[in-house]
Structures are given as C-alpha cells and as structure tokens.
Amino acid sequence: MSTVEEIKRACVTKLTVAERTQLLEWLRELDDDWDHRIERDAANGKLDRLFDEADRDFESGRCKPL
C-alpha cells in the first residue's frame, strides 16, 4: 500500500469507530511532534536562511497577497 486511497480502501474503512478514534489520536500526536520540531528548529536558527529568503522575496515584490 503506497497511496492514501489504497490505505483508505484496504484498511481505514474496515476499522471500528474505536479504532478510528485511536488512529486519529495517533495522527494528531504526529502533527504535534512535527509542530514542536519546527518550533525548536526555528528557535535554534535552523530556519533563518528560509526566513531571510522570504523577507527578500517580500521586499522585492515577488509575493502576492492571498
């Protein structure tokens, strides 16, 4: 199984409500871990180059309003 559609058809649709709840909780934990790693990397300066690039793009007018 390599795509989301395959996983959904083969597995997720066969889960009980309780099992889907457990899966959702696990996915949320993964998201929280990802968020914490990004926050830690930003605090440690690992993303400074990207922040600087975004600032330069904004200042030079290469950004569009959303």
PDB file of N, CA, C and O in Angstrom:
ATOM      1  N   MET A   1       0.846  -1.181   0.000  1.00  0.00           N
ATOM      2  CA  MET A   1       0.000   0.000   0.000  1.00  0.00           C
ATOM      3  C   MET A   1       0.888   1.240   0.000  1.00  0.00           C
ATOM      4  O   MET A   1       1.689   1.453   0.910  1.00  0.00           O
ATOM      5  N   SER A   2       0.730   2.031  -1.018  1.00  0.00           N
ATOM      6  CA  SER A   2       1.609   3.184  -1.105  1.00  0.00           C
ATOM      7  C   SER A   2       0.883   4.507  -1.273  1.00  0.00           C
ATOM      8  O   SER A   2       1.515   5.562  -1.213  1.00  0.00           O
ATOM      9  N   THR A   3      -0.404   4.480  -1.479  1.00  0.00           N
ATOM     10  CA  THR A   3      -1.130   5.739  -1.613  1.00  0.00           C
ATOM     11  C   THR A   3      -2.205   5.837  -0.540  1.00  0.00           C
ATOM     12  O   THR A   3      -2.628   4.838   0.042  1.00  0.00           O
ATOM     13  N   VAL A   4      -2.625   7.048  -0.304  1.00  0.00           N
ATOM     14  CA  VAL A   4      -3.678   7.279   0.691  1.00  0.00           C
ATOM     15  C   VAL A   4      -4.951   6.544   0.290  1.00  0.00           C
ATOM     16  O   VAL A   4      -5.616   5.943   1.134  1.00  0.00           O
ATOM     17  N   GLU A   5      -5.287   6.589  -0.983  1.00  0.00           N
ATOM     18  CA  GLU A   5      -6.504   5.900  -1.434  1.00  0.00           C
ATOM     19  C   GLU A   5      -6.423   4.403  -1.165  1.00  0.00           C
ATOM     20  O   GLU A   5      -7.403   3.801  -0.725  1.00  0.00           O
ATOM     21  N   GLU A   6      -5.268   3.794  -1.422  1.00  0.00           N
ATOM     22  CA  GLU A   6      -5.115   2.368  -1.158  1.00  0.00           C
ATOM     23  C   GLU A   6      -5.262   2.063   0.322  1.00  0.00           C
ATOM     24  O   GLU A   6      -5.906   1.085   0.701  1.00  0.00           O
ATOM     25  N   ILE A   7      -4.670   2.894   1.149  1.00  0.00           N
ATOM     26  CA  ILE A   7      -4.755   2.695   2.599  1.00  0.00           C
ATOM     27  C   ILE A   7      -6.194   2.858   3.070  1.00  0.00           C
ATOM     28  O   ILE A   7      -6.682   2.070   3.881  1.00  0.00           O
ATOM     29  N   LYS A   8      -6.867   3.874   2.563  1.00  0.00           N
ATOM     30  CA  LYS A   8      -8.260   4.086   2.960  1.00  0.00           C
ATOM     31  C   LYS A   8      -9.120   2.889   2.589  1.00  0.00           C
ATOM     32  O   LYS A   8      -9.886   2.392   3.414  1.00  0.00           O
ATOM     33  N   ARG A   9      -8.995   2.424   1.348  1.00  0.00           N
ATOM     34  CA  ARG A   9      -9.830   1.303   0.884  1.00  0.00           C
ATOM     35  C   ARG A   9      -9.491   0.010   1.610  1.00  0.00           C
ATOM     36  O   ARG A   9     -10.389  -0.729   2.014  1.00  0.00           O
ATOM     37  N   ALA A  10      -8.208  -0.268   1.776  1.00  0.00           N
ATOM     38  CA  ALA A  10      -7.798  -1.550   2.336  1.00  0.00           C
ATOM     39  C   ALA A  10      -7.909  -1.608   3.853  1.00  0.00           C
ATOM     40  O   ALA A  10      -8.124  -2.682   4.416  1.00  0.00           O
ATOM     41  N   CYS A  11      -7.766  -0.472   4.520  1.00  0.00           N
ATOM     42  CA  CYS A  11      -7.653  -0.516   5.982  1.00  0.00           C
ATOM     43  C   CYS A  11      -8.646   0.373   6.719  1.00  0.00           C
ATOM     44  O   CYS A  11      -9.453  -0.114   7.510  1.00  0.00           O
ATOM     45  N   VAL A  12      -8.589   1.648   6.466  1.00  0.00           N
ATOM     46  CA  VAL A  12      -9.311   2.613   7.294  1.00  0.00           C
ATOM     47  C   VAL A  12     -10.811   2.366   7.273  1.00  0.00           C
ATOM     48  O   VAL A  12     -11.477   2.470   8.303  1.00  0.00           O
ATOM     49  N   THR A  13     -11.335   2.044   6.120  1.00  0.00           N
ATOM     50  CA  THR A  13     -12.791   1.833   6.041  1.00  0.00           C
ATOM     51  C   THR A  13     -13.239   0.596   6.810  1.00  0.00           C
ATOM     52  O   THR A  13     -14.427   0.441   7.092  1.00  0.00           O
ATOM     53  N   LYS A  14     -12.310  -0.278   7.150  1.00  0.00           N
ATOM     54  CA  LYS A  14     -12.656  -1.507   7.883  1.00  0.00           C
ATOM     55  C   LYS A  14     -12.494  -1.353   9.400  1.00  0.00           C
ATOM     56  O   LYS A  14     -12.813  -2.277  10.148  1.00  0.00           O
ATOM     57  N   LEU A  15     -12.010  -0.217   9.854  1.00  0.00           N
ATOM     58  CA  LEU A  15     -11.804  -0.007  11.282  1.00  0.00           C
ATOM     59  C   LEU A  15     -13.123   0.248  11.997  1.00  0.00           C
ATOM     60  O   LEU A  15     -14.068   0.782  11.418  1.00  0.00           O
ATOM     61  N   THR A  16     -13.168  -0.141  13.254  1.00  0.00           N
ATOM     62  CA  THR A  16     -14.323   0.196  14.090  1.00  0.00           C
ATOM     63  C   THR A  16     -14.223   1.672  14.469  1.00  0.00           C
ATOM     64  O   THR A  16     -13.197   2.312  14.236  1.00  0.00           O
ATOM     65  N   VAL A  17     -15.272   2.195  15.042  1.00  0.00           N
ATOM     66  CA  VAL A  17     -15.259   3.587  15.494  1.00  0.00           C
ATOM     67  C   VAL A  17     -14.150   3.794  16.520  1.00  0.00           C
ATOM     68  O   VAL A  17     -13.436   4.796  16.464  1.00  0.00           O
ATOM     69  N   ALA A  18     -13.999   2.868  17.445  1.00  0.00           N
ATOM     70  CA  ALA A  18     -12.956   2.994  18.467  1.00  0.00           C
ATOM     71  C   ALA A  18     -11.568   2.969  17.835  1.00  0.00           C
ATOM     72  O   ALA A  18     -10.681   3.718  18.245  1.00  0.00           O
ATOM     73  N   GLU A  19     -11.383   2.113  16.844  1.00  0.00           N
ATOM     74  CA  GLU A  19     -10.075   2.042  16.176  1.00  0.00           C
ATOM     75  C   GLU A  19      -9.788   3.318  15.385  1.00  0.00           C
ATOM     76  O   GLU A  19      -8.654   3.796  15.366  1.00  0.00           O
ATOM     77  N   ARG A  20     -10.805   3.865  14.737  1.00  0.00           N
ATOM     78  CA  ARG A  20     -10.621   5.135  14.012  1.00  0.00           C
ATOM     79  C   ARG A  20     -10.279   6.249  14.979  1.00  0.00           C
ATOM     80  O   ARG A  20      -9.474   7.124  14.657  1.00  0.00           O
ATOM     81  N   THR A  21     -10.879   6.230  16.159  1.00  0.00           N
ATOM     82  CA  THR A  21     -10.561   7.222  17.177  1.00  0.00           C
ATOM     83  C   THR A  21      -9.103   7.107  17.588  1.00  0.00           C
ATOM     84  O   THR A  21      -8.414   8.118  17.715  1.00  0.00           O
ATOM     85  N   GLN A  22      -8.630   5.894  17.794  1.00  0.00           N
ATOM     86  CA  GLN A  22      -7.218   5.679  18.137  1.00  0.00           C
ATOM     87  C   GLN A  22      -6.304   6.170  17.020  1.00  0.00           C
ATOM     88  O   GLN A  22      -5.270   6.784  17.286  1.00  0.00           O
ATOM     89  N   LEU A  23      -6.678   5.903  15.777  1.00  0.00           N
ATOM     90  CA  LEU A  23      -5.879   6.347  14.633  1.00  0.00           C
ATOM     91  C   LEU A  23      -5.820   7.868  14.576  1.00  0.00           C
ATOM     92  O   LEU A  23      -4.757   8.447  14.351  1.00  0.00           O
ATOM     93  N   LEU A  24      -6.959   8.507  14.779  1.00  0.00           N
ATOM     94  CA  LEU A  24      -6.994   9.973  14.770  1.00  0.00           C
ATOM     95  C   LEU A  24      -6.111  10.559  15.870  1.00  0.00           C
ATOM     96  O   LEU A  24      -5.390  11.530  15.637  1.00  0.00           O
ATOM     97  N   GLU A  25      -6.163   9.982  17.049  1.00  0.00           N
ATOM     98  CA  GLU A  25      -5.331  10.462  18.147  1.00  0.00           C
ATOM     99  C   GLU A  25      -3.854  10.311  17.804  1.00  0.00           C
ATOM    100  O   GLU A  25      -3.057  11.204  18.093  1.00  0.00           O
ATOM    101  N   TRP A  26      -3.485   9.197  17.195  1.00  0.00           N
ATOM    102  CA  TRP A  26      -2.095   8.958  16.810  1.00  0.00           C
ATOM    103  C   TRP A  26      -1.657   9.964  15.743  1.00  0.00           C
ATOM    104  O   TRP A  26      -0.545  10.486  15.807  1.00  0.00           O
ATOM    105  N   LEU A  27      -2.520  10.237  14.766  1.00  0.00           N
ATOM    106  CA  LEU A  27      -2.184  11.212  13.723  1.00  0.00           C
ATOM    107  C   LEU A  27      -2.018  12.610  14.313  1.00  0.00           C
ATOM    108  O   LEU A  27      -1.137  13.360  13.895  1.00  0.00           O
ATOM    109  N   ARG A  28      -2.856  12.958  15.275  1.00  0.00           N
ATOM    110  CA  ARG A  28      -2.715  14.264  15.941  1.00  0.00           C
ATOM    111  C   ARG A  28      -1.392  14.362  16.688  1.00  0.00           C
ATOM    112  O   ARG A  28      -0.748  15.411  16.680  1.00  0.00           O
ATOM    113  N   GLU A  29      -0.989  13.279  17.330  1.00  0.00           N
ATOM    114  CA  GLU A  29       0.304  13.259  18.022  1.00  0.00           C
ATOM    115  C   GLU A  29       1.447  13.476  17.035  1.00  0.00           C
ATOM    116  O   GLU A  29       2.405  14.188  17.338  1.00  0.00           O
ATOM    117  N   LEU A  30       1.349  12.866  15.863  1.00  0.00           N
ATOM    118  CA  LEU A  30       2.363  13.078  14.834  1.00  0.00           C
ATOM    119  C   LEU A  30       2.426  14.545  14.435  1.00  0.00           C
ATOM    120  O   LEU A  30       3.511  15.108  14.293  1.00  0.00           O
ATOM    121  N   ASP A  31       1.258  15.168  14.253  1.00  0.00           N
ATOM    122  CA  ASP A  31       1.214  16.589  13.908  1.00  0.00           C
ATOM    123  C   ASP A  31       1.838  17.431  15.002  1.00  0.00           C
ATOM    124  O   ASP A  31       2.606  18.350  14.720  1.00  0.00           O
ATOM    125  N   ASP A  32       1.512  17.121  16.252  1.00  0.00           N
ATOM    126  CA  ASP A  32       2.073  17.877  17.370  1.00  0.00           C
ATOM    127  C   ASP A  32       3.594  17.750  17.402  1.00  0.00           C
ATOM    128  O   ASP A  32       4.291  18.736  17.638  1.00  0.00           O
ATOM    129  N   ASP A  33       4.113  16.544  17.168  1.00  0.00           N
ATOM    130  CA  ASP A  33       5.552  16.329  17.151  1.00  0.00           C
ATOM    131  C   ASP A  33       6.194  17.146  16.043  1.00  0.00           C
ATOM    132  O   ASP A  33       7.241  17.761  16.250  1.00  0.00           O
ATOM    133  N   TRP A  34       5.579  17.157  14.873  1.00  0.00           N
ATOM    134  CA  TRP A  34       6.081  17.937  13.738  1.00  0.00           C
ATOM    135  C   TRP A  34       6.121  19.421  14.101  1.00  0.00           C
ATOM    136  O   TRP A  34       7.119  20.095  13.846  1.00  0.00           O
ATOM    137  N   ASP A  35       5.049  19.927  14.689  1.00  0.00           N
ATOM    138  CA  ASP A  35       4.988  21.334  15.081  1.00  0.00           C
ATOM    139  C   ASP A  35       6.088  21.674  16.080  1.00  0.00           C
ATOM    140  O   ASP A  35       6.730  22.718  15.966  1.00  0.00           O
ATOM    141  N   HIS A  36       6.304  20.809  17.046  1.00  0.00           N
ATOM    142  CA  HIS A  36       7.346  21.053  18.054  1.00  0.00           C
ATOM    143  C   HIS A  36       8.735  21.064  17.427  1.00  0.00           C
ATOM    144  O   HIS A  36       9.584  21.870  17.810  1.00  0.00           O
ATOM    145  N   ARG A  37       8.969  20.172  16.465  1.00  0.00           N
ATOM    146  CA  ARG A  37      10.278  20.150  15.805  1.00  0.00           C
ATOM    147  C   ARG A  37      10.511  21.431  15.015  1.00  0.00           C
ATOM    148  O   ARG A  37      11.618  21.970  15.017  1.00  0.00           O
ATOM    149  N   ILE A  38       9.474  21.922  14.339  1.00  0.00           N
ATOM    150  CA  ILE A  38       9.616  23.171  13.590  1.00  0.00           C
ATOM    151  C   ILE A  38       9.887  24.323  14.548  1.00  0.00           C
ATOM    152  O   ILE A  38      10.764  25.146  14.285  1.00  0.00           O
ATOM    153  N   GLU A  39       9.150  24.398  15.652  1.00  0.00           N
ATOM    154  CA  GLU A  39       9.373  25.449  16.642  1.00  0.00           C
ATOM    155  C   GLU A  39      10.799  25.393  17.186  1.00  0.00           C
ATOM    156  O   GLU A  39      11.450  26.427  17.335  1.00  0.00           O
ATOM    157  N   ARG A  40      11.280  24.194  17.481  1.00  0.00           N
ATOM    158  CA  ARG A  40      12.636  24.027  18.008  1.00  0.00           C
ATOM    159  C   ARG A  40      13.683  24.442  16.961  1.00  0.00           C
ATOM    160  O   ARG A  40      14.654  25.125  17.284  1.00  0.00           O
ATOM    161  N   ASP A  41      13.474  24.027  15.719  1.00  0.00           N
ATOM    162  CA  ASP A  41      14.408  24.401  14.660  1.00  0.00           C
ATOM    163  C   ASP A  41      14.424  25.909  14.442  1.00  0.00           C
ATOM    164  O   ASP A  41      15.485  26.494  14.220  1.00  0.00           O
ATOM    165  N   ALA A  42      13.262  26.538  14.504  1.00  0.00           N
ATOM    166  CA  ALA A  42      13.201  27.996  14.347  1.00  0.00           C
ATOM    167  C   ALA A  42      13.930  28.681  15.492  1.00  0.00           C
ATOM    168  O   ALA A  42      14.679  29.632  15.270  1.00  0.00           O
ATOM    169  N   ALA A  43      13.720  28.208  16.709  1.00  0.00           N
ATOM    170  CA  ALA A  43      14.378  28.813  17.870  1.00  0.00           C
ATOM    171  C   ALA A  43      15.892  28.630  17.821  1.00  0.00           C
ATOM    172  O   ALA A  43      16.636  29.465  18.336  1.00  0.00           O
ATOM    173  N   ASN A  44      16.350  27.538  17.202  1.00  0.00           N
ATOM    174  CA  ASN A  44      17.786  27.265  17.113  1.00  0.00           C
ATOM    175  C   ASN A  44      18.439  27.885  15.883  1.00  0.00           C
ATOM    176  O   ASN A  44      19.628  27.677  15.643  1.00  0.00           O
ATOM    177  N   GLY A  45      17.675  28.643  15.103  1.00  0.00           N
ATOM    178  CA  GLY A  45      18.232  29.326  13.950  1.00  0.00           C
ATOM    179  C   GLY A  45      18.339  28.488  12.693  1.00  0.00           C
ATOM    180  O   GLY A  45      18.883  28.946  11.688  1.00  0.00           O
ATOM    181  N   LYS A  46      17.831  27.278  12.732  1.00  0.00           N
ATOM    182  CA  LYS A  46      17.958  26.402  11.568  1.00  0.00           C
ATOM    183  C   LYS A  46      17.106  26.860  10.383  1.00  0.00           C
ATOM    184  O   LYS A  46      17.339  26.434   9.252  1.00  0.00           O
ATOM    185  N   LEU A  47      16.134  27.712  10.633  1.00  0.00           N
ATOM    186  CA  LEU A  47      15.251  28.177   9.561  1.00  0.00           C
ATOM    187  C   LEU A  47      15.540  29.624   9.161  1.00  0.00           C
ATOM    188  O   LEU A  47      14.833  30.188   8.327  1.00  0.00           O
ATOM    189  N   ASP A  48      16.565  30.219   9.744  1.00  0.00           N
ATOM    190  CA  ASP A  48      16.869  31.627   9.470  1.00  0.00           C
ATOM    191  C   ASP A  48      17.072  31.904   7.987  1.00  0.00           C
ATOM    192  O   ASP A  48      16.617  32.927   7.474  1.00  0.00           O
ATOM    193  N   ARG A  49      17.755  30.991   7.297  1.00  0.00           N
ATOM    194  CA  ARG A  49      18.004  31.185   5.866  1.00  0.00           C
ATOM    195  C   ARG A  49      16.677  31.274   5.103  1.00  0.00           C
ATOM    196  O   ARG A  49      16.527  32.096   4.199  1.00  0.00           O
ATOM    197  N   LEU A  50      15.733  30.433   5.470  1.00  0.00           N
ATOM    198  CA  LEU A  50      14.425  30.456   4.811  1.00  0.00           C
ATOM    199  C   LEU A  50      13.650  31.726   5.149  1.00  0.00           C
ATOM    200  O   LEU A  50      12.995  32.311   4.287  1.00  0.00           O
ATOM    201  N   PHE A  51      13.732  32.149   6.417  1.00  0.00           N
ATOM    202  CA  PHE A  51      13.066  33.391   6.819  1.00  0.00           C
ATOM    203  C   PHE A  51      13.649  34.576   6.054  1.00  0.00           C
ATOM    204  O   PHE A  51      12.913  35.441   5.580  1.00  0.00           O
ATOM    205  N   ASP A  52      14.977  34.607   5.937  1.00  0.00           N
ATOM    206  CA  ASP A  52      15.639  35.692   5.212  1.00  0.00           C
ATOM    207  C   ASP A  52      15.233  35.705   3.743  1.00  0.00           C
ATOM    208  O   ASP A  52      14.983  36.764   3.169  1.00  0.00           O
ATOM    209  N   GLU A  53      15.171  34.534   3.148  1.00  0.00           N
ATOM    210  CA  GLU A  53      14.760  34.437   1.745  1.00  0.00           C
ATOM    211  C   GLU A  53      13.334  34.940   1.557  1.00  0.00           C
ATOM    212  O   GLU A  53      13.045  35.644   0.589  1.00  0.00           O
ATOM    213  N   ALA A  54      12.448  34.585   2.475  1.00  0.00           N
ATOM    214  CA  ALA A  54      11.056  35.045   2.401  1.00  0.00           C
ATOM    215  C   ALA A  54      10.988  36.560   2.546  1.00  0.00           C
ATOM    216  O   ALA A  54      10.224  37.216   1.838  1.00  0.00           O
ATOM    217  N   ASP A  55      11.780  37.123   3.458  1.00  0.00           N
ATOM    218  CA  ASP A  55      11.815  38.580   3.621  1.00  0.00           C
ATOM    219  C   ASP A  55      12.293  39.255   2.341  1.00  0.00           C
ATOM    220  O   ASP A  55      11.712  40.253   1.912  1.00  0.00           O
ATOM    221  N   ARG A  56      13.350  38.717   1.728  1.00  0.00           N
ATOM    222  CA  ARG A  56      13.874  39.299   0.477  1.00  0.00           C
ATOM    223  C   ARG A  56      12.822  39.224  -0.633  1.00  0.00           C
ATOM    224  O   ARG A  56      12.647  40.179  -1.390  1.00  0.00           O
ATOM    225  N   ASP A  57      12.131  38.104  -0.725  1.00  0.00           N
ATOM    226  CA  ASP A  57      11.090  37.966  -1.742  1.00  0.00           C
ATOM    227  C   ASP A  57       9.974  38.986  -1.516  1.00  0.00           C
ATOM    228  O   ASP A  57       9.474  39.589  -2.466  1.00  0.00           O
ATOM    229  N   PHE A  58       9.594  39.171  -0.275  1.00  0.00           N
ATOM    230  CA  PHE A  58       8.540  40.132   0.042  1.00  0.00           C
ATOM    231  C   PHE A  58       8.986  41.549  -0.297  1.00  0.00           C
ATOM    232  O   PHE A  58       8.262  42.299  -0.951  1.00  0.00           O
ATOM    233  N   GLU A  59      10.176  41.904   0.150  1.00  0.00           N
ATOM    234  CA  GLU A  59      10.701  43.259  -0.080  1.00  0.00           C
ATOM    235  C   GLU A  59      10.868  43.553  -1.564  1.00  0.00           C
ATOM    236  O   GLU A  59      10.707  44.701  -1.979  1.00  0.00           O
ATOM    237  N   SER A  60      11.183  42.558  -2.368  1.00  0.00           N
ATOM    238  CA  SER A  60      11.406  42.778  -3.803  1.00  0.00           C
ATOM    239  C   SER A  60      10.101  42.714  -4.599  1.00  0.00           C
ATOM    240  O   SER A  60      10.110  42.882  -5.818  1.00  0.00           O
ATOM    241  N   GLY A  61       8.982  42.474  -3.916  1.00  0.00           N
ATOM    242  CA  GLY A  61       7.689  42.453  -4.599  1.00  0.00           C
ATOM    243  C   GLY A  61       7.367  41.139  -5.283  1.00  0.00           C
ATOM    244  O   GLY A  61       6.477  41.095  -6.132  1.00  0.00           O
ATOM    245  N   ARG A  62       8.065  40.066  -4.938  1.00  0.00           N
ATOM    246  CA  ARG A  62       7.803  38.769  -5.566  1.00  0.00           C
ATOM    247  C   ARG A  62       6.706  37.996  -4.875  1.00  0.00           C
ATOM    248  O   ARG A  62       6.490  36.827  -5.195  1.00  0.00           O
ATOM    249  N   CYS A  63       6.007  38.606  -3.940  1.00  0.00           N
ATOM    250  CA  CYS A  63       4.918  37.928  -3.221  1.00  0.00           C
ATOM    251  C   CYS A  63       3.590  38.517  -3.637  1.00  0.00           C
ATOM    252  O   CYS A  63       3.495  39.704  -3.949  1.00  0.00           O
ATOM    253  N   LYS A  64       2.569  37.686  -3.640  1.00  0.00           N
ATOM    254  CA  LYS A  64       1.225  38.122  -3.959  1.00  0.00           C
ATOM    255  C   LYS A  64       0.357  37.988  -2.724  1.00  0.00           C
ATOM    256  O   LYS A  64       0.531  37.046  -1.951  1.00  0.00           O
ATOM    257  N   PRO A  65      -0.575  38.910  -2.519  1.00  0.00           N
ATOM    258  CA  PRO A  65      -1.488  38.769  -1.374  1.00  0.00           C
ATOM    259  C   PRO A  65      -2.354  37.519  -1.572  1.00  0.00           C
ATOM    260  O   PRO A  65      -2.702  37.156  -2.696  1.00  0.00           O
ATOM    261  N   LEU A  66      -2.686  36.883  -0.468  1.00  0.00           N
ATOM    262  CA  LEU A  66      -3.542  35.692  -0.539  1.00  0.00           C
ATOM    263  C   LEU A  66      -4.981  36.064  -0.728  1.00  0.00           C
ATOM    264  O   LEU A  66      -5.840  35.186  -0.809  1.00  0.00           O
TER     265      LEU A  66
END
